[in-house]
Amino acid sequence: MLETAIIGGGLTGLSLAKSLLRRSRNFTLFEARDRLGGRIFSVPCTKSDLMVDLGPTWFWPDTQPLVTQLVADLGIEDFLQHDQGAVLHLRDADKTPEQLDSESVHSGSRRLAGGMVTLVNGLANGLPSESVRLGHVLTGLEDRGDHIWLTFRIGDQQVALAARNVVLALPPRLLEEHVRFAPELDGAIREAMRATETWMAAQAKVILSYDRAQWRDKGQSGNAFVTHKQAVLAEVFDACDSDGTKAALGGFLALSPDLRQSFRDGLPLLIGNQLGQLFGTELEHGNQYYQDWATEPFTCSAMDRSGPLAEHVDFANPFLRRALWDGKLYLGGSETAAHGAGYLEGAIEAARRIDRDLTRAWESIDGAVSTPLGTAPTDKSTASVNAASLAQFRAWVAVQGDAALDNYRHRLNQNLVNQQRDQLTQMAILETVEEVYGRAITILDDLPLDTSNLGVERGRSAMMPDVQAPFRDFMQSLVDDVVAFNRTSCALSNFPHEHRPSKEYMQTILRDIAAAWQEFSLAANKVLLSKVGGHG
């Protein structure tokens, strides 16, 4: 039986596959397309051999450390996006564009020499050929207790296989729309999947290559914005290589998916005409490379294609980061990330999160944390008993995240039902934290620990750091999940102060949590000091 099935060969799936390979774990990556990369899509210009990106183009080192580190680890050359020169703004379809003062449009963004596909190639390099299967379209998943049964469509055929763990590294809306789950997913999970817009899924992008970057000769940056109602391109940018010798302009379409289809035959002419109006008639006839992502069935869902554009949120609903079906099923993809959702950064963040969850599950199965809570190991030595008890305590803390968020959500809803209008988040999260800490004290008191041979300094047990450490990740994750939940909650949209907690409000909440933490630490220390000869 397959240990881990990864569904989706984009950046999340490839990053996870590479990590599993390094640790000699058994996996297979399944991709519906006949290529890897997902929304990363680079094509060669036949005239200049320039690789142009029709999907993601940039990354930002100042705010995206994960993708920046990956670029460095893979040894890929990167370069600063060209922004030098005047910016053009076309406000009226019947007039010439106005020239704005030179400014940085792309905020220090960088591109990759050879296109973003170099990330895909770098991660795919070394993956065993038998562990990557293209042309496999996932159609169904069934929970069968100790494994998951997967059904795929390959052309006109149906195939099925079993895996102990499944990672769905795909946009949540696509999964909700096209994949059958047996049993059905929880309603809150389904709602979160439907509400999560697939970033850039309904957009279209075009690149035009030229013999020379004539706009640079005129002191123009290549950046332009078109804001009149007849706009074909909304935004244009310089898409040349690092030194500008291979010339190209790129643009994002202003037309809706339906209009793009209506004008499909005439779009190349319309695009060329608008670039000619912006930069001069000599640029009307560049070689065009066009990608309409709204027509991609493995990227764009029906909701993405027809629904209104929502404000992009940098983090996903925390329900999308839950391990489902008793820890066998994981939702991945950039749209599930806690940071950088929708971007390359989010894709890598999602892969790392799932890698940690899988590792924790395997360690439990392999015996690293195999002793049931509250029982002592066979080895009766004090050190062994203490180590086993602390491992049990860490394992308990590690699984409190989902329960704590459910608790928070329940308390929040109760406060709303009871017509509570003030300090909703503050009250619900503090009550949730206090309940977790209270249960932790009870569990700690029941554990067979012996602190008689451990030091005490200023009344503090030497074991306290081991008890406190597991909560650091827990508390940060809970706060992040609460903020993300609030931002994605329809119920809280009528309470702006709660829907988007201000910095001052969050500081007040953090002070409350810090006070609760201090009370827990004092109580835990008291328990540890009483644990002398605790396991007999």
For each residue, the residues with C-beta under 8 A, 3 or more apart:
1: 147 162 163 164
2: 5 26 27 28 161 162 163 164
3: 25 26 27 163 164 165
4: 20 25 26 27 28 163 164 165 166 167 358
5: 2 27 28 30 148 150 161 163 165 166 167
6: 13 16 17 27 28 29 30 167 169
7: 13 30 138 150 166 167 168 169 170
8: 12 13 29 30 31 38 168 169 170 332 333
9: 13 14 29 30 31 33 35 36 37 38 132 134 169
10: 13 14 36 37 38 39 40 169 170 333 334 347
11: 14 15 37 38 40 119 120 123 334 344 347 348 351
12: 8 15 16 169 332 333 334 347 348 350 351 354
13: 6 7 8 9 10 16 17 29 31 38 167 169 332 351
14: 9 10 11 17 18 29 36 120 123 124 127
15: 11 12 18 19 70 123 347 348 351 352
16: 6 12 13 19 20 167 169 332 351 354 355
17: 6 13 14 20 21 27 29 123 127 131 132
18: 14 15 21 22 123 126 127
19: 15 16 22 23 351 352 355
20: 4 16 17 23 25 27 355 358
21: 17 18 24 25 27 126 127 128 131
22: 18 19
23: 19 20 359
24: 21
25: 3 4 20 21 358 362
26: 2 3 4
27: 2 3 4 5 6 17 20 21 131
28: 2 4 5 6 130 131 132 133 163
29: 6 8 9 13 14 17 127 131 132 133
30: 5 6 7 8 9 133 136 138 152
31: 8 9 13 35 36 132 133 134 135 136
32: 135 136 137 138 298
33: 9 36 38 134 135 298
34: 134 135
35: 9 31 134
36: 9 10 14 31 33 120 124 132 134
37: 9 10 11 40 41 55 117 120
38: 8 9 10 11 13 33 55 298 299
39: 10 55 56 200 293 299
40: 10 11 37 53 55 56 116 117 119 120 344
41: 37 53 54 55 117 291
42: 51 52 53 54 55 114 115 116 117 118
43: 51 52 54 289
44: 49 50 51 52
45: 48 49 50 51 52 207 209 246 248 287 289
46: 49 287
47: 209 211 287
48: 45 209 246 247 248
49: 44 45 46 246
50: 44 45 209 240 241 246 248
51: 42 43 44 45 114 115 117
52: 42 43 44 45 115 207 209 239 248 250 289
53: 40 41 42 56 57 111 115 116 117 207 239 250
54: 41 42 43 205 207 289 290 291
55: 37 38 39 40 41 42 116 200 205 291 293
56: 39 40 53 59 116 343 344
57: 53 111 116 239 250
58: 81 106 109 110 111
59: 56 64 67 68 71 78 109 110 343 344 345
60: 63 64 107 108 109 110
61: 64 65 68 108 110
62: 108
63: 60 345
64: 59 60 61 67 68 340 343 344 345
65: 61 68 69 345
66: 69 70 340 345 348 349 352
67: 59 64 70 71 119 343 344 345 348
68: 59 61 64 65 71 72
69: 65 66 72 73
70: 15 66 67 73 74 119 348
71: 59 67 68 74 76 78 112 119
72: 68 69 75
73: 69 70
74: 70 71 118 119 122 123
75: 72 122
76: 71 112 113 114 118 119 122
77: 112 113 114 242
78: 59 71 110 111 112 113
79: 110 111 113 242
80: 83 108 109 110
81: 58 106 108 109 110 111 237 238
82: 216 221 222 238 240 244
83: 80 103 104 105 106 221 223 238
84: 102 221
85: 102 215 216 219 220 221 222 223
86: 99 100 101 102 219 220 221
87: 99 100 101 102 103 105 220 221 223 224 225
88: 97 98 99 100 220 223 224 225 236 278 279
89: 97 98 100 224 225 226 227
90: 93 95 96 97 98 224 225 226 227 228 231 277 278
91: 95 98 227 228
92: 95 228
93: 90 228 229 230 231
94:
95: 90 91 92
96: 90 277
97: 88 89 90 224 277 278
98: 88 89 90 91
99: 86 87 88 220
100: 86 87 88 89 103
101: 86 87
102: 84 85 86 87 221
103: 83 87 100
104: 83 107 108
105: 83 87 221 223 237
106: 58 81 83 109 223 237
107: 60 104
108: 60 61 62 80 81 104
109: 58 59 60 80 81 106
110: 58 59 60 61 78 79 80 81
111: 53 57 58 78 79 81
112: 71 76 77 78 115 116 118 119
113: 76 77 78 79 118 241 242
114: 42 51 76 77 117 118
115: 42 51 52 53 112 118
116: 40 42 53 55 56 57 112 119 120 344
117: 37 40 41 42 51 53 114 120 121
118: 42 74 76 112 113 114 115 121 122
119: 11 40 67 70 71 74 76 112 116 122 123 344
120: 11 14 36 37 40 116 117 123 124
121: 117 118 124 125
122: 74 75 76 118 119 125
123: 11 14 15 17 18 74 119 120 127
124: 14 36 120 121 127 132
125: 121 122
126: 18 21
127: 14 17 18 21 29 123 124 131 132
128: 21 131 132
129: 132
130: 28
131: 17 21 27 28 29 127 128
132: 9 17 28 29 31 36 124 127 128 129
133: 28 29 30 31 136
134: 9 31 33 34 35 36
135: 31 32 33 34 154 155
136: 30 31 32 133 152 153 154 159
137: 32 152 153 154 298
138: 7 30 32 141 150 151 152 168 170 178 179
139: 151 152 153 158 178 179 180
140: 150 151 179 180 181 182
141: 138 148 149 150 151 166 179 180 181 182 329
142: 148 149 151 182
143: 148 182 183 325 326 328 329
144: 147 148 149 162
145:
146: 164
147: 1 144 162 163 164 328
148: 5 141 142 143 144 162 163 164 165 166 325 328 329
149: 141 142 144 160 161 162
150: 5 7 138 140 141 160 161 162 163 166
151: 138 139 140 141 142 158 159 160 180
152: 30 136 137 138 139 158 159 160 161
153: 136 137 139 157 158
154: 135 136 137 157 158 159
155: 135
156:
157: 153 154
158: 139 151 152 153 154
159: 136 151 152 154
160: 149 150 151 152
161: 2 5 149 150 152
162: 1 2 144 147 148 149 150
163: 1 2 3 4 5 28 147 148 150 166
164: 1 2 3 4 146 147 148 328
165: 3 4 5 148 328 329 330 358 361
166: 4 5 7 141 148 150 163 328 329 330
167: 4 5 6 7 13 16 330 332 354 358
168: 7 8 138 175 179 329 330 331 332 333
169: 6 7 8 9 10 12 13 16 332 333 350 351
170: 7 8 10 138 174 175 332 333
171: 174 175 196 198 201 299 301 304 333 335
172: 175 176 192 193 194 196 198 320 331 333 335 336
173: 176 177 193 194 196 197 198 301 303 304
174: 170 171 177 178 179 198 298 299 301
175: 168 170 171 172 178 179 193 331
176: 172 173 179 190 193 194 301
177: 173 174 301 302 303
178: 138 139 174 175
179: 138 139 140 141 168 174 175 176
180: 139 140 141 151
181: 140 141 184 185
182: 140 141 142 143
183: 143
184: 181 190
185: 181 189 190 193 324
186: 189 190 324
187: 190 191
188: 191 192 319
189: 185 186 192 193 319 320 322 324
190: 176 184 185 186 187 193 194
191: 187 188 194 195
192: 172 188 189 195 196 316 317 319 320 488
193: 172 173 175 176 185 189 190 196 320 331
194: 172 173 176 190 191 303
195: 191 192 317 488
196: 171 172 173 192 193 316 317 320 335 336
197: 173 201 303 304 307 309 310 312 335
198: 171 172 173 174 201 299 300 301 304 335 342
199: 312 334 335 341 342 343
200: 39 55 203 293 342
201: 171 197 198 293 294 296 299 300 301 304 305
202: 257 293 294 300 304 305 309
203: 200 252 253 293 294
204: 252 253 255 257 260 290 291 292 293 294
205: 54 55 250 251 252 253 290 291 293
206: 233 250 251 253 271 288 289 290 291
207: 45 52 53 54 239 248 249 250 251 288 289
208: 248 249 250 251 271 272 275 283 286 287 288 289
209: 45 47 48 50 52 246 247 248 286 287 289
210: 213 214 247 248 249 283 286
211: 47 247
212: 217 247
213: 210 216 217 222 238 240 244 247
214: 210 217 218 247 279 280 282 283
215: 85 218 220 221 222 238 249 279 283
216: 82 85 213 219 220 222 238 244
217: 212 213 214
218: 214 215 279 280
219: 85 86 216
220: 85 86 87 88 99 215 216 279
221: 82 83 84 85 86 87 102 105 215 238
222: 82 85 213 215 216 236 237 238 239 240 249
223: 83 85 87 88 105 106 236 237 238
224: 87 88 89 90 97 235 236 278 279
225: 87 88 89 90 234 235 236
226: 89 90 231 232 233 234 235 236 254 274 278
227: 89 90 91 231 234
228: 90 91 92 93 231
229: 93
230: 93
231: 90 93 226 227 228 234 254 274
232: 226 253 254 255 267 270 271 273 274
233: 206 226 236 251 252 253 254 271 274 275
234: 225 226 227 231 251 252 253 254
235: 224 225 226 251 252
236: 88 222 223 224 225 226 233 249 250 251 275 278
237: 81 105 106 222 223 249 250 251
238: 81 82 83 213 215 216 221 222 223 248 249 250
239: 52 53 57 207 222 248 249 250
240: 50 82 213 222 243 244 245 246 247 248
241: 50 113 244 245 246
242: 77 79 113
243: 240
244: 82 213 216 240 241 247
245: 240 241
246: 45 48 49 50 209 240 241
247: 48 209 210 211 212 213 214 240 244
248: 45 48 50 52 207 208 209 210 238 239 240 286
249: 207 208 210 215 222 236 237 238 239 275 279 283 286
250: 52 53 57 205 206 207 208 236 237 238 239
251: 205 206 207 208 233 234 235 236 237 271 275
252: 203 204 205 233 234 235
253: 203 204 205 206 232 233 234 260 292
254: 226 231 232 233 234
255: 204 232 259 260 263
256: 259 260
257: 202 204 260 261 292 294 295 305 306
258: 261 262
259: 255 256 262 263
260: 204 253 255 256 257 263 264 267 292 294
261: 257 258 264 295
262: 258 259
263: 255 259 260 266 267 270
264: 260 261 267
265:
266: 263 269 270
267: 232 260 263 264 270 271 290
268: 271 272 288 290
269: 266 272 273
270: 232 263 266 267 273 274
271: 206 208 232 233 251 267 268 274 275 288 290
272: 208 268 269 275 276 283 284 285 286 288
273: 232 269 270 276 277 284
274: 226 231 232 233 270 271 277 278
275: 208 233 236 249 251 271 272 278 279 283 284 286
276: 272 273 279 280 281 282 283 284
277: 90 96 97 273 274
278: 88 90 97 224 226 236 274 275 283
279: 88 214 215 218 220 224 249 275 276 283
280: 214 218 276 283
281: 276 284
282: 214 276
283: 208 210 214 215 249 272 275 276 278 279 280 286
284: 272 273 275 276 281
285: 272
286: 208 209 210 248 249 272 275 283
287: 45 46 47 208 209
288: 206 207 208 268 271 272
289: 43 45 52 54 206 207 208 209
290: 54 204 205 206 267 268 271
291: 41 54 55 204 205 206
292: 204 253 257 260 295 296
293: 39 55 200 201 202 203 204 205 296 299 300
294: 201 202 203 204 257 260 300 304 305
295: 257 261 292 300
296: 201 292 293 299 300
297: 300
298: 32 33 38 137 174
299: 38 39 171 174 198 201 293 296
300: 198 201 202 293 294 295 296 297 304 305
301: 171 173 174 176 177 198 201 304 305
302: 177 305 306
303: 173 177 194 197 306 307
304: 171 173 197 198 201 202 294 300 301 307
305: 201 202 257 294 300 301 302
306: 257 302 303
307: 197 303 304 310
308:
309: 197 202
310: 197 307 313
311:
312: 197 199 342
313: 310 316 341 484 487 488
314: 339 340 341 342
315: 337 338 339 341 480 483 484 487
316: 192 196 313 320 321 335 336 337 338 341 346 484 488
317: 192 195 196 320 484 485 488
318: 321 322 338 405 480 481 484 485
319: 188 189 192 322 405 485
320: 172 189 192 193 196 316 317 331 335 336
321: 316 318 331 336 338 353 481
322: 189 318 319 331 402
323: 327 328 329 330 357 361 402
324: 185 186 189 328 329 330 331
325: 143 148 328 329
326: 143
327: 323 357 361
328: 143 147 148 164 165 166 323 324 325
329: 141 143 148 165 166 168 323 324 325
330: 165 166 167 168 323 324 354 357 358
331: 168 172 175 193 320 321 322 324 336
332: 8 12 13 16 167 168 169 170 336 350 351 354
333: 8 10 12 168 169 170 171 172 336 347 350
334: 10 11 12 199 337 340 341 342 343 344 346 347 350
335: 171 172 196 197 198 199 316 320 341 342 346
336: 172 196 316 320 321 331 332 333 341 346 350
337: 315 316 334 340 341 342 345 346 347 349 350 353
338: 315 316 318 321 341 349 353 477 480 481 484
339: 314 315 345 346 349
340: 64 66 314 334 337 343 344 345 346 349
341: 199 313 314 315 316 334 335 336 337 338 346
342: 198 199 200 312 314 334 335 337 346
343: 56 59 64 67 199 334 340 346 347
344: 11 40 56 59 64 67 116 119 334 340 347 348
345: 59 63 64 65 66 67 337 339 340 348 349
346: 316 334 335 336 337 339 340 341 342 343 349 350
347: 10 11 12 15 333 334 337 343 344 350 351
348: 11 12 15 66 67 70 344 345 351 352
349: 66 337 338 339 340 345 346 352 353
350: 12 169 332 333 334 336 337 346 347 353 354
351: 11 12 13 15 16 19 169 332 347 348 354 355
352: 15 19 66 348 349 355 356
353: 321 337 338 349 350 356 357
354: 12 16 167 330 332 350 351 357 358
355: 16 19 20 351 352 358 359
356: 352 353 359 360
357: 323 327 330 353 354 360 361
358: 4 20 25 165 167 330 354 355 361 362
359: 23 355 356 362 363
360: 356 357 363 364 398
361: 165 323 327 357 358 364 365
362: 25 358 359 365 366
363: 359 360 366 368 369
364: 360 361 368 369 370 395
365: 361 362 370
366: 362 363 370
367: 370
368: 363 364 391
369: 363 364 391 392 394 395
370: 364 365 366 367
371: 375 376 377 388 391 392
372: 375 392
373: 392 395 396 443
374: 392 443 446 447 448
375: 371 372 448
376: 371 380 385 388 389 448 535
377: 371 380 384 385 388
378:
379: 384 385
380: 376 377 384 385 535
381: 384 385
382: 385 386 450 452 453 535
383: 386 387
384: 377 379 380 381 387 388
385: 376 377 379 380 381 382 388 389 448 449 450 535
386: 382 383 389 390 449 450 451 463
387: 383 384 390 391
388: 371 376 377 384 385 391 392
389: 376 385 386 392 393 447 448 449
390: 386 387 393 394 449 463 466 467
391: 368 369 371 387 388 394 395
392: 369 371 372 373 374 388 389 395 396 447
393: 389 390 396 397 440 443 444 447 467 470
394: 369 390 391 397 398 469 470
395: 364 369 373 391 392 398 399
396: 373 392 393 399 400 440 443
397: 393 394 400 440 470 471 474
398: 360 394 395 401 470 474
399: 395 396 402 403
400: 396 397 403 404 436 474
401: 398 404 405 474 477 478 481
402: 322 323 399 405 406
403: 399 400 406 407
404: 400 401 407 408 432 433 436 474 478
405: 318 319 401 402 408 409 478 481 482 485
406: 402 403 409 410
407: 403 404 410 411 432 435 436
408: 404 405 411 412 428 429 432 478 482 485
409: 405 406 412 413 485
410: 406 407 413 414
411: 407 408 414 415 427 428 431 432
412: 408 409 415 416 424 425 428 492
413: 409 410 416 417 491
414: 410 411 417 418
415: 411 412 418 420 424 427 428
416: 412 413 419 420 424 491
417: 413 414
418: 414 415
419: 416
420: 415 416 424 427
421: 424 495
422:
423: 426 427
424: 412 415 416 420 421 427 428 492 495 498
425: 412 428 429 482 486 498 501 505 509
426: 423 429 430 505 508 509 512
427: 411 415 420 423 424 430 431
428: 408 411 412 415 424 425 431 432
429: 408 425 426 432 433 478 479 482 509 512 513
430: 426 427 433 434 509 512 513 516
431: 411 427 428 434 435
432: 404 407 408 411 428 429 435 436 478
433: 404 429 430 436 437 475 478 513 516 517
434: 430 431 437 438 516
435: 407 431 432 438 439
436: 400 404 407 432 433 439 440 474
437: 433 434 440 441 516 517 519 520 523
438: 434 435 441 442
439: 435 436 442 443
440: 393 396 397 436 437 443 444 471 520 524
441: 437 438 444 445 520 523 524 527
442: 438 439 445 446
443: 373 374 393 396 439 440 446 447
444: 393 440 441 447 449 467 524 527 528
445: 441 442 527
446: 374 442 443
447: 374 389 392 393 443 444 534
448: 374 375 376 385 389 534 535 536
449: 385 386 389 390 444 463 528 531 534 535
450: 382 385 386 453 531 532 533 534 535
451: 386 454 461 462 463 528 529 531 532 534
452: 382 532 533
453: 382 450
454: 451 461 462 463
455: 462
456: 459 460 461 462 529
457: 460 462
458:
459: 456 525 529
460: 456 457 464 525
461: 451 454 456 464 525 528 529
462: 451 454 455 456 457 465
463: 386 390 449 451 454 466 467 528
464: 460 461 467 468 521 524 525 528
465: 462 468 469
466: 390 463 469
467: 390 393 444 463 464 470 524 528
468: 464 465 471 472 521 524
469: 394 465 466 472
470: 393 394 397 398 467 473 474
471: 397 440 468 474 475 517
472: 468 469 475 476
473: 470 476 477
474: 397 398 400 401 404 436 470 471 477 478
475: 433 471 472 478 479 513 517
476: 472 473 479 480
477: 338 401 473 474 480 481
478: 401 404 405 408 429 432 433 474 475 481 482
479: 429 475 476 482 483 509 510 513
480: 315 318 338 476 477 483 484
481: 318 321 338 401 405 477 478 484 485
482: 405 408 425 429 478 479 485 486
483: 315 479 480 486 487 501 506
484: 313 315 316 317 318 338 480 481 487 488
485: 317 318 319 405 408 409 481 482 488 489
486: 425 482 483 489 492 498 499 500 501
487: 313 315 483 484 499 500
488: 192 195 313 316 317 484 485
489: 485 486 492 493 499
490: 493
491: 413 416 494
492: 412 424 486 489 495 498 499
493: 489 490 499
494: 491 499
495: 421 424 492 498 499
496: 499 500
497: 500 501 502 505
498: 424 425 486 492 495 501
499: 486 487 489 492 493 494 495 496
500: 486 487 496 497
501: 425 483 486 497 498 505 506 509
502: 497 505 506
503: 506 507
504: 507 508
505: 425 426 497 501 502 508 509
506: 483 501 502 503 509 510
507: 503 504 510 511
508: 426 504 505 511 512
509: 425 426 429 430 479 501 505 506 512 513
510: 479 506 507 513 514
511: 507 508 514 515
512: 426 429 430 508 509 515 516
513: 429 430 433 475 479 509 510 516 517
514: 510 511 517 518
515: 511 512 518 519
516: 430 433 434 437 512 513 519 520
517: 433 437 471 475 513 514 520 521
518: 514 515 521 522
519: 437 515 516 522 523
520: 437 440 441 516 517 523 524
521: 464 468 517 518 524 525
522: 518 519 525 526
523: 437 441 519 520 526 527
524: 440 441 444 464 467 468 520 521 527 528
525: 459 460 461 464 521 522 528 529
526: 522 523 529 530
527: 441 444 445 523 524 530 531
528: 444 449 451 461 463 464 467 524 525 531
529: 451 456 459 461 525 526
530: 526 527
531: 449 450 451 527 528 534
532: 450 451 452
533: 450 452 536
534: 447 448 449 450 451 531
535: 376 380 382 385 448 449 450
536: 448 533
